[in-house]
Amino acid sequence: MSYLFTTPDEQVQMLQRIGVTSLKVLLDQIPEDLQLDRPLNMPPALTELELERHMRGLAARNAGASSRICFMGGGAYNHYIPSVVDELASRGEFYTAYTPYQAEASQGTLQAFFEFQSLISELSGLDVANASLYDGGSGVAEAVLMAGRCTGRTGRVVIAGSTNPEYIQTLKSYFANKSTEVIVVPTPQGTVNLEKLEAAVNDQTACVLVQQPNFFGCLEEVAAIGEIAHRHSALLVQSFDPLSVGLLKRPGDLGADIAVAEGQSLGIPLQFGGPFLGILACRQQFVRKMPGRLIGQTVDRNGERCFFLNLQAREQHIRREGATSNICTNQGLMALRATIYLSLLGPAGLKEVAELSCRKAHYAADRLTQIEGCERMFAGPFFKEFVLKYAHGADTAVRKAAAAGIDIGPTLSRLPELSWLPEDERDQCLIVAVTESRTREEIDQLVAALA
Amino acid sequence: MRNRQATRLLSELSRAGRRGAEFPASDVPEWPLEDLLPASALADASPHLPELAEPDVVRHFVNLSTLNMSVDTHFYPLGSCTMKYNPKRHERLAGLPGIVDVHPHQTAGNIQGLLELLAEKQQMLAEISGLPAVSLQPAAGAHGELTALYVAAAYFRDKGESRKKVIFPASAHGTNPASAAMAGFECVELKGTEGGFVDLEELRRHVDNQTAVFMVTNPNTLGLFEKDIAAIAEIVHAAGGLVYIDGANMNAIMGITRPGDFGGDMMHYNVHKTFTGPHGAGGPGSGPICVRDFLADFLPGPVVRQRPGDDRRFELATPAKSIGRVRSFFGNVGILIRGYCYLRTLGAAGVRSAAEQAILNANYLKSLLADVLPSAHGEYCLHEFVASAEGLAKERGINAMDIAKRLLDYGFHPPTVYFPLVVPHAMMFEPTETESKATLDAFSDAIHKIVAEDAELLHTAPHNLPVSRPEEVNATRKPVLTWACCKD
């Protein structure tokens, strides 16, 4: 089935109007020797009923979070998604619309994204946010590139080793064909050593990137790191967890010039890693250096408030090779989900989610570390996840938990960019994350599985 | 019926003390937060978010949605964007438990069904492109371009060459030069022929041993097949360069001709366009890339493959000389799954007939509009065509934007206007295959009525939409980008 309308009669009428005898004539513009002389080799077409049966069969062979107990973290989390988010985001008027270039026919999308920008500005404590990037990893790369544009420095960027290793790997790919030095400062204690960090920053450094809470769940001394960056006239770029600010200080409060985040926690399902949501916010003075779309408020000819795509002169369709980024398609529908999610939560709900996640994670850490051979790899304060060191090996921990219907991880040995951790220790380490969705009973089950 | 009360800003609808979500009371010991977290890290207060009840939120967003045009509600012939029907079954199937709720760090042994699906998806994309090695990682078409250019850079580095130039025709999408610049290359733009094609002489003049990649959209942004594509590839290959096919227009050629067969070394798909993603009001997309075997080792990881020696088991692996990754996690899997469902629904014959019908619809619409909006290029087009409003502009003072805006009043989404840049007063129509003759006829009638209307009526259009044209000049000078700015 191809979702086609045209009847054979109509096809004849259309061909006559065009003035050709057959469809083949229209294809003659493709040189014959380049045309495929066989059908594509693809599996047979399925009706909806058959496709659903097939898909249910495939789905049944995957361990989804809703049929298991999910303590997995490392950049994606099993936070609860209220039904209103799915219901509203599944309206065809939203999800089958295009980028809102025609403002008059896109006010729904434009206003929702303006609201998204406003909410992200509140969460980040910074003046402006864009209408989304792809995800946390490419968002970090874009933020660091942006810092180069803001400072006019392309010599070096300094990255805290406690940043999500996939973000660091992404950043390195983005810089591989450039002359900029990417210095990753190892964090063997789990958090940044301020002296080592400062030693890496020079007068050609565009920015220091730090993640708060960091990849290991630990809290960094962000304000002090910001002072180091600013002392060298570099920017502070902070990657943050947008739910954490229900409890923790916001990037803008800590001195960040650019904040970037993975927004998956804001009402977006896990779906094996995407689509997620890249969040980017910054201080007002850098707004014209930002990548991605920006929705602006204005008035129409009748003086009515309306919204449109503002500052498009930064973008690829206008500026081409001079654009601030190549991004075109963004994560609009995910930004809409985050907007709906945040408007449901409000300040009280945000605080509750942050507090519940934090308290439950601390209960889990407390109970787990009472097991012999179980300790937290890094001792400092943490938010909703932590690195568990399991003497019998991280893989054993994952196996034991899985046998009890529980998922934990990732194990650190699976991840790139952590070679500064001694191998034998790395093999014992894994991440345990706890959200508001988990109960005390489930935490106790995890403890029992690993004991 | 418009409800203006409900579409006020969330910040204006907010009332202190309202709640839209509640969570269970804590069931773990209530240790003081000050004992868990350092005082220096704790916020003084929760961020200043609006406070709304659940029905407030529902009514707000439902009413906002009615201010949009969309494929579900309107004909949307936006050139270069492939606004085809988005099948509803995809939404249900991508939302199945076991698919929508799989954690990205889940181990391969626990997601064999998903990996089998993604492996099959890789195979189908390889078959349709004629390019055997696939990465599903890029999040959108432009991200696919960027990824492929990183792959190209790594390939040349590996060969000990440092090629600096990326060349593209003037009719290229803006993403091509933007991606090239972002990937650290110098951009060279080629003038095309009068017929709208790549000029082989121009190409020969610019291609040399510094040329890394020639990027070309085929069919091009005029909706024409680059008839000399084989010769183009030969010129680029003879200089040791790579040919990149921007797959934005794959809807015209899937099942008919393949980038790998006409000389491409690398390409991206736009799953949200060609394989009906959907567009999501601007995203998310998915931009998988396909490359020749000799580039496979450089692809970002992980890719899905059959476990060696066990063809019923699948695993995730990172290619030997991988560029690393271009984002976190595997890719925009939710969109890839919708594209998978689409291809499994159509099958080989369905894929080809979708392309053929897209070509038929575009040529039919072109013939209907030829008397008022002629196309300078090509007797026939493929899936889209670029008409010019230059004549109307000269004779009646009506420009492309006027026609576009007036179309909104008639209940049609306008075509893409003023792109490609090589056509004056360009109007780029892409009806797609999922529109009926009756719709195309009605659209043509509307255009014919519009071009006969009073010019002043058009200059001030639209007249029947929720808002009229936005004031942009002052708004650009002093941008208001959040509701906090509104209060100042």
Interface residues (C-beta under 8 A of the other chain):
Chain A: M1 S2 Y3 L4 F5 T6 E10 Q11 Q13 M14 L15 R17 I18 G19 V20 L23 V25 L26 L27 Q29 I30 P31 L34 Q35 L36 P39 L40 N41 M42 P43 P44 A45 L46 E48 L51 E52 H54 M55 R56 G57 L58 A59 A60 R61 N62 A63 G64 A65 S66 S67 C70 M72 G74 G75 A76 N78 Y80 P82 V84 D86 E87 L88 S90 R91 G92 E93 F94 Y95 T96 A97 Y98 T99 P100 Q102 A103 E104 A105 S106 Q107 G108 T109 Q111 A112 F114 E115 Q117 S118 L119 S121 E122 L123 G125 D127 V128 A129 A131 S132 Y134 D135 G136 G137 S138 L145 N164 E166 Y167 Q169 T170 K172 S173 Y174 A176 N177 K178 L219 E221 A223 V245 G246 L247 L248 K249 R250 D253 E262 P269 L270 Q271 F272 G273 G274 P275 F276 V287 R293 L294 I295 G296 Q297 T298 V299 D300 R301 N302 E304 C306 F307 F308 N310 L311 A313 E315 Q316 H317 I318 R319 R320 E321 G322 A323 S325 N326 I327 C328 T329 N330 Q331 G332 L333 M334 L336 T339 I340 L342 S343 L344 L345 G346 P347 A348 G349 L350 K351 E352 V353 E355 L356 C358 R359 K360 H362 Y363 P381 F383 V398 A402 D407 G409 P410 R414 P416 E436 T439 R440 E441 I443
Chain B: T7 L9 L10 S11 R18 R19 G20 A21 E22 F23 P24 S26 D27 V28 P29 E30 W31 L33 L36 L37 P38 S40 A41 L42 A43 A45 S46 P47 H48 L49 P50 E51 L52 E54 V57 V58 H60 F61 V62 L64 S65 T66 L67 N68 M69 S70 V71 D72 T73 Y76 L78 C81 M83 K84 Y85 N86 P87 R89 E91 R92 L93 A94 G95 L96 P97 G98 I99 V100 D101 V102 H103 P104 H105 Q106 T107 N110 I111 Q112 G113 L114 E116 L117 E120 M124 E127 I128 A139 A140 G141 A142 H143 E145 L146 L149 Y150 A153 A154 H173 G174 T175 P177 A178 S179 A180 A181 M182 A183 G184 F185 C187 L224 F225 K227 I229 A230 I253 M254 G255 I256 T257 R258 D261 F262 N270 H272 P278 H279 G280 A281 G282 G283 P284 G285 S286 G287 P300 I323 G324 R325 V326 R327 S328 F329 F330 G331 N332 V333 G334 I335 C341 L343 R344 T345 L346 G347 A348 A349 G350 V351 R352 S353 A354 E356 Q357 I359 L360 N361 N363 Y364 K366 S367 L368 G378 Y380 L382 A404 K405 L408 H413 P414 F419 E433 T434 E435 S436 K437 T460 P462 L465 P466 V467 S468 R469 P470 E471 E472 N474 A475 T476 P479 V480 L481 T482 W483 A484 C485 C486
